[in-house]
Amino acid sequence: MKSKRNSPNNILIVEDDEDDYFLIKEAMEMAQMNYRHSWVKDGEELMDHLHRLKKDGKDGTNPSLIILDLNLPKKSGREALSEIKSNPELRSIPVLILTTSNAREDISRSYDLGVNSFVQKPLRFEQMVEFFSVMNKYWFHFVKLPQEE
């Protein structure tokens, strides 16, 4: 299934663990997603990246989706999520938490901060591929995103 958009979806992956990043990237490719991606390793890099897009005059290049880990160095995923969702220029970017945590407190707090989805990282690679296949269909085929208006 191809995306509604002609160009690839622009996904920003925020993951401090390089092995997890490569698993995510491989699973997305196996799920046959039509995407470009950027990768940052912590919450500070995430916010710098988003602000740099604005500063460079690339207002139309906000990510189609941010895939955010919660437990990051320097600035946690929770702090970055709070910053994104409190910023009028960034709050419409969909954010999906993809983390090892399944703690009720993390789930509740993330939704309180405005996350769009909270997903515990699948334990097996095949489950990760299945997740990204479903996620791709949901976010990029059925959901109407602000960038499409």
N, C-alpha and C positions, 0 to 999 in steps of 0.2 A: 504494500500500500504506500503510495507516495504522499508526501505532505501536501496540504492545500497551498502552501507557498511555493513559488517557483524556485526560490533560492533555499539553500540549506538552512536549517534552524541553527541559531547561534546559542550554544549552551556554554555556560560558565561553570566549570567544575571546581569546587573549593574542597580540597582534600590534602591533608598534610602527609599522609602515608603514601609514598611513591608506589608501593606494591598495590595498594587499593586503587590508586589512580589508574594504573595500567590494567587492572581487572575491570574497572568501570569502562574504560575506553574500549577494551576488547569485547566486553559484553554488548556495548552499544553498537559496535561494528557487526557482531554476530546477529544482533537484532535487526540489522539492515536499516538502521536509522539514517535519514538524510540530514546530516548535521555538520557544522563546523564547531570547534570548541576552543576554549581557552582554559588554562589551568593555573590556578593560584594555590598557594600552600597554607595560607592563614588568613584570618579576618582582616588584618591590616592590608595585606596585598589585595584582598577582595575590594575593600573600600577605595584603595588607591586606584585600582583598575577602573572601577565604576566612575570615579571622579575624573580620571584621565580621559575617559570617553567624552564626558561633557566638556572638559577644558579644551580638548582637541577639536571641538566642533562636530563631534560624531554623535549628535543627539539621537539620530535614528538607529544607532547601532547598539542600543541596550540589548543585553542578552534576552533571548526568547524565554529562557528558563535558567535559574541558578540552582545547581545541585550542591547543597551545603552540608558539610559534616558539622556536628556540634562541638566536638572536642578538638579544638585547634590551638596552636601556640599563639602567643602575642595578643590576639583578640579572638575570643571564642566565637563559635558560630552563633551563640545566643546574643552576644553583644553586637555582632555584625547584622544579624536579623533585625534586632531592635533599631539599629541605625538605618537600615534600608527601609523598613516599614514606617519610620517616622519622618522620612524625607519625601516631600511631595513629588520630586523629580524621579524617585526610584521606587516608590511604594507599589506601583502597578506591575513591577517585574515579578512574575511568579517565582516563588522559592519553594523548593522541595528539600526537606531534610532527609538525608540518607546517612544513617549512623548505626553504630553497633548498639546503642542504648535502646532499651525497651522500658526504661523507668517511667512510671506514671507522671512523675514530676517534670521530666524532660518533655514528655508529650504535651501535657497541659500547658506548661510554660511556653513552648513553641507556638501552640495555637493562640495563646494569649498575646504573643508578640506579633501575630499575623501571618504565620507560615501557611502556605497553601496546602501542603501535604507533608505527612511525617511517615517515613518508611524505615523499618529496621533493615539493615543490610542483610541480604540473603546469605546463608552460610555456604551454599554450593554454587559453583559457577553457572550451572544449568538454570538454577533459580534466578540468578542475576540476569541472564540473557532473557528469560521469560518476563521478568520484571520490566526490563527496558523495552521489550516488545509491546507490552501492555501500556507502559508509560508513554511510549511514542504515539500509539494510537489515540490514547486519551488526550494528551496535551497538544498534539500537533495535527490531529484530524477532527476531533470532536469539539474541543474547547475553543471558544472564540477569544483570542488574546488581544490586549490593547493595541499592539503594534499593527494589527490587521484592520483597524478601524479607519 
